[in-house]
Amino acid sequence: MNDDRTILYEGDWLRLVRRGRWESCERTHGQGMAVIVIAVTPDDAVLFVEQFRVPLGARTIEMPAGLVGDDHDHDTLEDAARRELIEETGWEPGTVDVLLIGPTSSGMSNERIAFVRARNLKQVGAGGGVGSEDITVHAVPRHQAPAWLMRKHAEGFELDLKLWAGLWMIEHNPDGSRADEPIVV
């Protein structure tokens, strides 16, 4: 693709560009990639994080997530998933598997996200994020997770719609096979 873009604005984290009549944003930090971590504790509780999101002006419920290459040279998807899970929830994964990579909002941004399944978790801290993140960790019994999420929605929380894909990928690979089977490519 030729780069016929016009930069309309560039900040520390985002760049607004125009290509023809189309306006979109690009990440300027890291690798333009994020990870979302699907994690279930040994007690079969799904890990969710709650935090205030400035663009929405509201508290959200999400799965642990973060940018790849954010202040870390030579970061891999797996490195970012491990780091973010520990920082945000206090749980360390024994293994992480990258399941699928794709755009988050292809009509607005070039950002891509990788769904990563974390297994064999061990609690190593309290979580809560770094700096001013102010993250609340929720460990919700897996069989109660969808109903819990809907209660949080009724309470006024914004819910990341990727949560439902993440819940499905606890038990399934992206190709529909069971999570305990190898992924067919």
N, C-alpha and C positions, 0 to 999 in steps of 0.2 A: 504494500500500500504506500503510495507516495504521501509525503507529509505536507499537505496543503493547508495546514492549520494556522490559525491566527490566535495568538495568546491574548486573551481578554483581561486576565488577571492571574497573578501568581503569588500565592502566600507561602507560609512555611510548610503546609501540609497538602494543599490542594492547588490545582491550576485549572482555570476555566478557559476552554478553548472553543473555537468555531471552525468547523470544516464545512465550507459552503454555507448553507443556511442552518446547519445542525450545531447546537451548542451542547457541550458536555463537560464533565470534569475529569481530571486525572489526579492520581496521587503523585506527590512530589517526593515522598519520603519512603524509604524501604524499597520493596520490589513491586509495589502495586498489587500485592497479594496479601490475603489474610487467611487465617485458619479459624475454623469453628471446631471445637473439641467436644465429641460425644463421649461422655464419661459416666460410668455406673460404678458405684462403690461395691466392695465385697458384700455389703448388706442389701444389695439390689436397689439402691437409691440413685436416682438420676441427679447429677449435679447441674444446678442452674445458678446464674448470677443475676443479681438485681443491682442496677445503678441508674443514676440520673444521667440522661442523655440530653445535652444542651440543644442539638438541632430539633428535637421533639418537644423540649420544655417539659419533659415527663420522666418518671421512673420507668425502666423497662425490665423485662425478664428475658434473658438470653441464655444460650449455652456459653461456656467460657470461649473467648475468642481474642484474637489480636493480630497485629501486623507482622508479616515476615520481613526480616531485615530492619526492623525498627530499632535503631541504635545497636545493632549486632551485625558485624561484618561476617560474611560467608554463612549467613543463617540459612538453614534448610526448613522445609515445611515441618519436618519431624522435630527439629530443635525448637521452632517457634511454638508448636503445640505443647511440648513438654514444659517449656518456660511459662507460657501463659496459664496452663492448668495449675501449676504450682503457685504462681503469683496470685492468681485470682481465687483459687479454691483451697490451696494448701494440700492438695492431693498430687502425688507423684505417680506417673504411669510407669509400669514395667515395660510395656510395649505400646507403640503407636503405629497405626496403619492409615496411610492416606487412601481415602476411598474414591473421591471424585473432586474434580476442579471445574469451576464454571463461573460465569459472571453473576454479580449480585443484582445489578440493575442496568442491563445492557443498553437501554435507551438513554441513560443519564451518565454513566460512569464506565471507565475502563477497568475498574476494580474486579478482581477475580477472588473467589474464596475456595479453600480446600476443606472438605469435610474430612475430619481425622477421627478415627475411633481409638480411644485410649483404653487399655486393658490392664489388669493386674495392678490396681491402684493401691497405694499405701499412703496414709495420711502422714504428712511431714511438717505441717504447720496449720495456721488458722486461715490463711488466705486473706482476702480483702483488697488485693491489688497493691500497686506501688504508687508512691507520690500521693496525689490528691484523688485517686480513683474512687475511694469510698464504696467498695463493692460489698454487698451482703451475699453470703453463700447460702443456698438452699439445697438440701439433700432430701429429695422427695421420693418416697417409695414408687418404684417404676409403675406398678399397676394403678397408682393414684395420680400419676403425672398429668394426663390430659385434663382430668377434672380439676386438679389443683391449678393448672394454667388458666382454665376458664374462670375459676373463682378470682384469680388475680386480675384477669381482664375486667370482670364485673366490678372489682375494687378500683378500677381506673388505671391500671398498669398498661403500658404498651407492650405487646408481645411480638417478638421477632418471629416472623412466619417461618423462618428456617427451623424453628423448634420442632415442627411436625415432621419435617424430613429427617432431622436428627433422631427423633424418637423411633421412626421407622427403621433407621439404620443401626439401631441398637441390635436388632435381631436379623437384619437383612443386609446383604451387599447390594450395591447399586444395580447389579444385573438381576436382582430378585432372588438369588440363591440365599440360603441361610448363612448367617454371619460366621458360623463355625466351619463353613466350607470355603475352599479357595475361590477367589474371584475369577470368573471366566472372562477373558479378554478377546 
